[in-house]
Amino acid sequence: MGTMFREWKGARVSYNRQGYIFFISRNYKELSPEKRAVIDALCLSIGGEDYAAALMEFMTTDRSAVAVCMRHYLSKGTLYRYVRRYYEEFPREF
């Protein structure tokens, strides 16, 4: 069973908006190339060259935080900070 949606308490974004962002992100492969480029750029701006791939993997697949952290050599705390920023910086008009 994959990761399910849960509210990120530290993010300054409503529960409904978080759900919207979560499910848009999970359907990444079905988005238009233009919308995928927006998510790619957001992950790059938050995670930088080193961790953009980890953030992208966590937000667009059902891999667990532990699996992503082990694969990309980062702490869960760092990943969670990036996820909080992802929710907060996701474009209002998508």
Secondary structure, 3 states (H helix, E strand, C coil): CCCCCCCCCCCCCCHHHHHHHHHHHHCHHHCCHHHHHHHHHHHHHHHHHHHHHHHHHHHHCCCCHHHHHHHHCCCHHHHHHHHHHHHHHCCCCC
